[in-house]
Amino acid sequence: MKTENNLKNQQTSSPRKTMYKNFPMVPKVIFGAGSFSQLGDVLLPKRTSSEAPFIFLVDDYFENSEFLSTLPLLFNDEVIFISAEEEPKTAQVDALVSQIRQKYEEAPSGIIGIGGGTLLDLAKAVSILLNNKGLAKDYQGWDLVGHPALYHVGIPTISGTGAEVSRTTVLLGPEKKLGINSDYTTFDQVILDPDFTKSVPKQQWFYTGMDCFIHCVESLTGTYLNAFSQSYGEKAMELCLEVYLNDIPSEESRDKLMMASWHGGMSIAYSQVGVAHAMSYGLSYLLGVKHGIGNCLVFQHLEEFYPEGVQLFNKMMDKHNITLPQGVCADLTQNDFDVMVNVAMGLEPLWENALGKNWKNIMTPERLRALYQKI
């Protein structure tokens, strides 16, 4: 009896176990030069019927007959070419979902996104909204999606964003720039073919790669850091430094940057990004600045928060002769700055990761406005 009472006392007095987030990962991935040719084999068993098409959302850079001939199109599959010149918007997602629903009586077999972060985020968002009611803006936030997304495949054609592996799809909405962060966002299948990145212009290659580098800096120096995110972040950082500071063969560089993007995206799955990404969201919302260059515009002024990271960033800019635009915020009004500040400060998890739970005492609206005024 004494033993039984002791056991009960131990059970009632023991501290409650910590509840850890059960994050999803991409369940299937193919990596290798030329692996895009396997897309048809991947999709065939996923076709629900001959009347249920696969919808390909493709960067309009590839709008040519040569590329179309490489797509494994069957039955009434459809290719929709989309410009990636602007950040993806909630209204754009809603329009695509409405277009697909009106055109097909049967739900599609799946959505295939081919392009950079913009196209991958659109593919993720469309696949969610096709299986959930309402508008895309209704799901901007954390864990608001109630039903699994339609089967969706991501094929990145540029490396750095981590959109191919992340559980978020970042969208410009009517009131904010914020991701649909959910367990249903992650792709069901990813194909990583470094051959796609051969034709990426140098400046875009740099800006998008720096998105990955800044992911790593913010993850590895954040208060949310843990062994899981650290292991991925350190590998991604190592690969970024090899690609941008060492002289390595172009084929090796493409392979390594694609894997840096993957590991960088994974590094924030169990942690978060920080100051640069929060501020970049404000720039994108107000001025439509693309995410990669937006991060760079901000990061150059964040030495007080990320001294080693900014030093490495400057070395990489010098090595590749990159000059960032100047005076981006020079002609903005007080109201413009207020809009950017409000958007950025609304991203509380990013600030808490960067500066801790008392971040509001450190990053005041006035201090944030002064940082924007430097850009």
VEXMIVEX-942557 format. One record per residue (C-alpha): residue number from 1; residue in three letters; x, y, z. Coordinates in nm, 2 decimals, padded with zeros to 4 digits. Layout:
BEGIN
     i    aa        X        Y        Z
   NUM   ALA        X        Y        Z
...
***
This chain:
BEGIN
     i    aa        X        Y        Z
     1   MET    00.00    00.00    00.00
     2   LYS    00.29    00.23    00.09
     3   THR    00.45    00.17   -00.25
     4   GLU    00.12    00.25   -00.43
     5   ASN    00.08    00.58   -00.24
     6   ASN    00.44    00.67   -00.32
     7   LEU    00.37    00.60   -00.69
     8   LYS    00.06    00.82   -00.68
     9   ASN    00.25    01.10   -00.52
    10   GLN    00.52    01.08   -00.78
    11   GLN    00.26    01.09   -01.06
    12   THR    00.08    01.39   -00.92
    13   SER    00.39    01.59   -00.82
    14   SER    00.59    01.53   -01.14
    15   PRO    00.61    01.83   -01.38
    16   ARG    00.39    01.83   -01.69
    17   LYS    00.58    01.72   -02.00
    18   THR    00.66    01.99   -02.25
    19   MET    00.44    01.97   -02.56
    20   TYR    00.65    01.99   -02.88
    21   LYS    00.52    02.10   -03.21
    22   ASN    00.47    01.81   -03.45
    23   PHE    00.59    01.98   -03.77
    24   PRO    00.53    01.82   -04.12
    25   MET    00.81    01.76   -04.37
    26   VAL    00.80    01.70   -04.74
    27   PRO    00.74    01.33   -04.76
    28   LYS    00.90    01.27   -05.10
    29   VAL    01.19    01.44   -05.28
    30   ILE    01.39    01.37   -05.59
    31   PHE    01.73    01.54   -05.63
    32   GLY    01.97    01.54   -05.92
    33   ALA    02.05    01.71   -06.25
    34   GLY    01.79    01.60   -06.51
    35   SER    01.55    01.47   -06.25
    36   PHE    01.26    01.68   -06.38
    37   SER    01.22    01.41   -06.65
    38   GLN    01.08    01.18   -06.39
    39   LEU    00.78    01.41   -06.32
    40   GLY    00.55    01.20   -06.54
    41   ASP    00.63    00.88   -06.35
    42   VAL    00.56    01.07   -06.02
    43   LEU    00.22    01.20   -06.13
    44   LEU    00.08    00.90   -06.31
    45   PRO   -00.03    00.71   -06.00
    46   LYS   -00.17    01.03   -05.85
    47   ARG   -00.43    01.09   -06.12
    48   THR   -00.77    01.04   -05.98
    49   SER   -00.95    01.01   -06.32
    50   SER   -00.91    01.12   -06.68
    51   GLU   -01.15    01.41   -06.61
    52   ALA   -00.94    01.54   -06.32
    53   PRO   -00.65    01.73   -06.46
    54   PHE   -00.32    01.83   -06.32
    55   ILE   -00.29    02.21   -06.32
    56   PHE    00.06    02.34   -06.39
    57   LEU    00.14    02.69   -06.25
    58   VAL    00.46    02.79   -06.43
    59   ASP    00.68    03.10   -06.43
    60   ASP    00.61    03.27   -06.76
    61   TYR    00.99    03.28   -06.82
    62   PHE    00.94    02.92   -06.95
    63   GLU    00.65    03.02   -07.19
    64   ASN    00.79    02.85   -07.50
    65   SER    00.72    02.54   -07.70
    66   GLU    01.05    02.37   -07.61
    67   PHE    00.96    02.38   -07.24
    68   LEU    00.60    02.27   -07.30
    69   SER    00.73    01.96   -07.48
    70   THR    00.90    01.85   -07.16
    71   LEU    00.58    01.86   -06.95
    72   PRO    00.40    01.52   -06.91
    73   LEU    00.06    01.65   -07.02
    74   LEU   -00.23    01.40   -07.05
    75   PHE   -00.60    01.43   -07.10
    76   ASN   -00.72    01.78   -07.01
    77   ASP   -00.42    01.89   -06.81
    78   GLU   -00.37    02.26   -06.81
    79   VAL   -00.07    02.49   -06.80
    80   ILE   -00.11    02.84   -06.66
    81   PHE    00.18    03.07   -06.71
    82   ILE    00.22    03.34   -06.44
    83   SER    00.45    03.64   -06.41
    84   ALA    00.68    03.63   -06.11
    85   GLU    00.76    04.01   -06.14
    86   GLU    00.54    04.08   -05.84
    87   GLU    00.50    03.92   -05.50
    88   PRO    00.21    03.67   -05.49
    89   LYS   -00.12    03.82   -05.36
    90   THR   -00.42    03.68   -05.19
    91   ALA   -00.65    03.82   -05.47
    92   GLN   -00.43    03.63   -05.72
    93   VAL   -00.48    03.31   -05.54
    94   ASP   -00.86    03.36   -05.52
    95   ALA   -00.88    03.44   -05.89
    96   LEU   -00.69    03.12   -05.98
    97   VAL   -00.91    02.91   -05.75
    98   SER   -01.22    03.06   -05.90
    99   GLN   -01.09    03.00   -06.25
   100   ILE   -01.02    02.63   -06.19
   101   ARG   -01.35    02.56   -06.01
   102   GLN   -01.55    02.72   -06.29
   103   LYS   -01.37    02.54   -06.56
   104   TYR   -01.37    02.18   -06.42
   105   GLU   -01.66    01.99   -06.28
   106   GLU   -01.43    01.74   -06.11
   107   ALA   -01.16    01.86   -05.86
   108   PRO   -00.81    01.85   -06.02
   109   SER   -00.58    01.56   -05.94
   110   GLY   -00.32    01.81   -05.82
   111   ILE   -00.14    02.14   -05.85
   112   ILE    00.22    02.15   -05.98
   113   GLY    00.42    02.47   -05.91
   114   ILE    00.73    02.53   -06.13
   115   GLY    00.93    02.85   -06.07
   116   GLY    01.09    03.05   -05.79
   117   GLY    00.93    03.13   -05.45
   118   THR    00.64    03.32   -05.61
   119   LEU    00.52    03.03   -05.81
   120   LEU    00.58    02.78   -05.53
   121   ASP    00.39    02.99   -05.28
   122   LEU    00.10    03.03   -05.53
   123   ALA    00.09    02.65   -05.59
   124   LYS    00.08    02.59   -05.22
   125   ALA   -00.19    02.85   -05.16
   126   VAL   -00.41    02.74   -05.45
   127   SER   -00.39    02.37   -05.34
   128   ILE   -00.51    02.48   -04.99
   129   LEU   -00.80    02.70   -05.11
   130   LEU   -00.93    02.44   -05.35
   131   ASN   -01.00    02.22   -05.05
   132   ASN   -01.11    02.49   -04.80
   133   LYS   -01.39    02.74   -04.81
   134   GLY   -01.34    03.12   -04.80
   135   LEU   -01.07    03.35   -04.93
   136   ALA   -00.70    03.33   -04.91
   137   LYS   -00.68    03.63   -04.67
   138   ASP   -00.89    03.43   -04.42
   139   TYR   -00.60    03.19   -04.38
   140   GLN   -00.31    03.44   -04.34
   141   GLY   -00.17    03.35   -04.00
   142   TRP   -00.08    03.04   -03.80
   143   ASP   -00.27    02.71   -03.81
   144   LEU   -00.60    02.84   -03.96
   145   VAL   -00.64    02.58   -04.23
   146   GLY   -00.89    02.31   -04.14
   147   HIS   -00.87    02.06   -04.42
   148   PRO   -00.58    01.90   -04.61
   149   ALA   -00.47    02.07   -04.93
   150   LEU   -00.51    01.91   -05.27
   151   TYR   -00.21    01.70   -05.38
   152   HIS    00.07    01.95   -05.48
   153   VAL    00.42    01.92   -05.62
   154   GLY    00.69    02.19   -05.60
   155   ILE    00.97    02.22   -05.86
   156   PRO    01.21    02.52   -05.78
   157   THR    01.39    02.68   -06.07
   158   ILE    01.60    02.91   -05.85
   159   SER    01.76    02.83   -05.52
   160   GLY    01.74    03.02   -05.19
   161   THR    01.39    03.09   -05.08
   162   GLY    01.33    02.76   -04.91
   163   ALA    00.97    02.78   -05.03
   164   GLU    01.01    02.42   -05.16
   165   VAL    01.03    02.28   -04.81
   166   SER    00.86    02.53   -04.58
   167   ARG    00.52    02.51   -04.42
   168   THR    00.43    02.86   -04.52
   169   THR    00.31    03.04   -04.83
   170   VAL    00.38    03.41   -04.80
   171   LEU    00.11    03.63   -04.96
   172   LEU    00.04    04.01   -04.99
   173   GLY   -00.31    04.06   -04.86
   174   PRO   -00.53    04.36   -04.84
   175   GLU   -00.42    04.44   -04.49
   176   LYS   -00.08    04.27   -04.44
   177   LYS    00.19    04.05   -04.59
   178   LEU    00.18    03.73   -04.40
   179   GLY    00.21    03.36   -04.47
   180   ILE   -00.05    03.08   -04.46
   181   ASN    00.14    02.89   -04.20
   182   SER   -00.01    02.54   -04.16
   183   ASP    00.06    02.17   -04.15
   184   TYR   -00.12    02.14   -04.48
   185   THR    00.09    02.38   -04.67
   186   THR    00.40    02.16   -04.72
   187   PHE    00.44    02.00   -05.06
   188   ASP    00.36    01.63   -05.10
   189   GLN    00.64    01.59   -05.35
   190   VAL    00.94    01.81   -05.45
   191   ILE    01.17    01.76   -05.74
   192   LEU    01.51    01.94   -05.71
   193   ASP    01.68    01.96   -06.05
   194   PRO    01.98    02.19   -06.04
   195   ASP    01.98    02.21   -06.42
   196   PHE    01.69    02.46   -06.39
   197   THR    01.91    02.72   -06.23
   198   LYS    02.16    02.74   -06.51
   199   SER    02.00    03.04   -06.67
   200   VAL    01.93    03.25   -06.36
   201   PRO    02.07    03.60   -06.40
   202   LYS    02.36    03.69   -06.17
   203   GLN    02.18    03.95   -05.96
   204   GLN    01.88    03.73   -05.90
   205   TRP    02.11    03.44   -05.82
   206   PHE    02.27    03.66   -05.55
   207   TYR    01.95    03.81   -05.40
   208   THR    01.77    03.48   -05.38
   209   GLY    02.08    03.31   -05.24
   210   MET    02.11    03.58   -04.98
   211   ASP    01.75    03.50   -04.87
   212   CYS    01.89    03.16   -04.77
   213   PHE    02.20    03.31   -04.61
   214   ILE    01.99    03.55   -04.40
   215   HIS    01.75    03.26   -04.30
   216   CYS    02.06    03.09   -04.15
   217   VAL    02.19    03.40   -03.97
   218   GLU    01.85    03.48   -03.82
   219   SER    01.78    03.12   -03.72
   220   LEU    02.13    03.05   -03.58
   221   THR    02.13    03.37   -03.36
   222   GLY    01.77    03.35   -03.25
   223   THR    01.62    03.28   -02.91
   224   TYR    01.42    02.99   -03.06
   225   LEU    01.74    02.81   -03.16
   226   ASN    01.75    02.44   -03.08
   227   ALA    01.96    02.14   -03.19
   228   PHE    01.71    02.05   -03.47
   229   SER    01.72    02.40   -03.64
   230   GLN    02.09    02.44   -03.56
   231   SER    02.19    02.13   -03.75
   232   TYR    02.01    02.24   -04.06
   233   GLY    02.11    02.60   -04.03
   234   GLU    02.48    02.53   -03.98
   235   LYS    02.49    02.31   -04.29
   236   ALA    02.30    02.57   -04.50
   237   MET    02.54    02.84   -04.38
   238   GLU    02.84    02.62   -04.47
   239   LEU    02.71    02.56   -04.82
   240   CYS    02.62    02.93   -04.87
   241   LEU    02.98    03.03   -04.78
   242   GLU    03.12    02.77   -05.02
   243   VAL    02.91    02.90   -05.30
   244   TYR    02.95    03.28   -05.25
   245   LEU    03.30    03.30   -05.11
   246   ASN    03.49    03.02   -05.27
   247   ASP    03.56    02.96   -05.64
   248   ILE    03.40    02.63   -05.72
   249   PRO    03.28    02.48   -06.05
   250   SER    02.94    02.60   -06.17
   251   GLU    02.78    02.25   -06.16
   252   GLU    02.90    02.20   -05.80
   253   SER    02.78    02.55   -05.71
   254   ARG    02.43    02.48   -05.85
   255   ASP    02.40    02.16   -05.66
   256   LYS    02.52    02.31   -05.33
   257   LEU    02.31    02.62   -05.35
   258   MET    02.00    02.40   -05.41
   259   MET    02.08    02.20   -05.10
   260   ALA    02.16    02.51   -04.90
   261   SER    01.81    02.64   -04.99
   262   TRP    01.66    02.31   -04.87
   263   HIS    01.85    02.31   -04.54
   264   GLY    01.79    02.68   -04.49
   265   GLY    01.42    02.62   -04.52
   266   MET    01.44    02.34   -04.27
   267   SER    01.64    02.54   -04.03
   268   ILE    01.34    02.77   -03.96
   269   ALA    01.08    02.48   -03.94
   270   TYR    01.15    02.45   -03.57
   271   SER    01.27    02.81   -03.51
   272   GLN    01.20    03.14   -03.69
   273   VAL    01.36    03.42   -03.89
   274   GLY    01.41    03.76   -03.75
   275   VAL    01.46    04.14   -03.80
   276   ALA    01.55    04.14   -04.17
   277   HIS    01.25    03.93   -04.27
   278   ALA    01.01    04.13   -04.06
   279   MET    01.13    04.45   -04.21
   280   SER    01.14    04.31   -04.56
   281   TYR    00.77    04.22   -04.53
   282   GLY    00.70    04.59   -04.46
   283   LEU    00.89    04.69   -04.77
   284   SER    00.71    04.44   -04.99
   285   TYR    00.37    04.53   -04.86
   286   LEU    00.41    04.91   -04.93
   287   LEU    00.65    04.92   -05.22
   288   GLY    00.62    04.57   -05.38
   289   VAL    00.99    04.51   -05.33
   290   LYS    01.08    04.15   -05.42
   291   HIS    01.16    03.94   -05.12
   292   GLY    01.52    03.85   -05.19
   293   ILE    01.64    04.21   -05.27
   294   GLY    01.42    04.34   -04.99
   295   ASN    01.61    04.12   -04.74
   296   CYS    01.94    04.25   -04.88
   297   LEU    01.82    04.62   -04.86
   298   VAL    01.74    04.57   -04.49
   299   PHE    02.02    04.34   -04.38
   300   GLN    02.30    04.58   -04.48
   301   HIS    02.18    04.81   -04.20
   302   LEU    02.15    04.55   -03.92
   303   GLU    02.50    04.52   -03.80
   304   GLU    02.39    04.60   -03.44
   305   PHE    02.18    04.28   -03.44
   306   TYR    02.39    04.05   -03.67
   307   PRO    02.75    04.18   -03.67
   308   GLU    02.92    03.87   -03.80
   309   GLY    02.64    03.81   -04.06
   310   VAL    02.65    04.16   -04.20
   311   GLN    03.03    04.14   -04.22
   312   LEU    03.01    03.82   -04.43
   313   PHE    02.73    03.97   -04.64
   314   ASN    02.95    04.27   -04.73
   315   LYS    03.23    04.03   -04.82
   316   MET    03.00    03.84   -05.05
   317   MET    02.87    04.16   -05.21
   318   ASP    03.22    04.28   -05.28
   319   LYS    03.33    03.94   -05.43
   320   HIS    03.04    03.94   -05.67
   321   ASN    03.04    04.32   -05.75
   322   ILE    02.68    04.36   -05.62
   323   THR    02.56    04.72   -05.57
   324   LEU    02.23    04.76   -05.39
   325   PRO    01.98    05.04   -05.49
   326   GLN    02.00    05.36   -05.29
   327   GLY    01.73    05.59   -05.16
   328   VAL    01.45    05.34   -05.18
   329   CYS    01.27    05.50   -04.89
   330   ALA    01.39    05.86   -04.95
   331   ASP    01.06    06.00   -05.08
   332   LEU    00.82    05.82   -04.85
   333   THR    00.57    06.01   -04.63
   334   GLN    00.52    05.98   -04.26
   335   ASN    00.21    05.77   -04.33
   336   ASP    00.41    05.54   -04.56
   337   PHE    00.66    05.47   -04.28
   338   ASP    00.38    05.41   -04.04
   339   VAL    00.23    05.15   -04.27
   340   MET    00.57    04.96   -04.30
   341   VAL    00.62    04.98   -03.93
   342   ASN    00.28    04.84   -03.85
   343   VAL    00.32    04.55   -04.10
   344   ALA    00.66    04.46   -03.97
   345   MET    00.57    04.48   -03.60
   346   GLY    00.27    04.26   -03.65
   347   LEU    00.51    03.96   -03.71
   348   GLU    00.55    03.90   -03.34
   349   PRO    00.72    03.55   -03.36
   350   LEU    00.99    03.69   -03.58
   351   TRP    01.07    03.97   -03.33
   352   GLU    01.06    03.74   -03.03
   353   ASN    01.30    03.50   -03.20
   354   ALA    01.53    03.79   -03.28
   355   LEU    01.52    03.99   -02.96
   356   GLY    01.34    03.78   -02.69
   357   LYS    01.01    03.80   -02.51
   358   ASN    01.07    04.17   -02.42
   359   TRP    01.13    04.27   -02.78
   360   LYS    00.88    04.55   -02.77
   361   ASN    01.10    04.73   -02.52
   362   ILE    01.39    04.70   -02.76
   363   MET    01.24    04.76   -03.10
   364   THR    01.01    05.06   -03.06
   365   PRO    00.82    05.20   -03.36
   366   GLU    01.05    05.50   -03.36
   367   ARG    01.36    05.28   -03.37
   368   LEU    01.22    05.07   -03.65
   369   ARG    01.12    05.38   -03.85
   370   ALA    01.48    05.51   -03.82
   371   LEU    01.60    05.18   -03.97
   372   TYR    01.37    05.21   -04.26
   373   GLN    01.48    05.57   -04.32
   374   LYS    01.84    05.44   -04.39
   375   ILE    01.73    05.23   -04.69
***
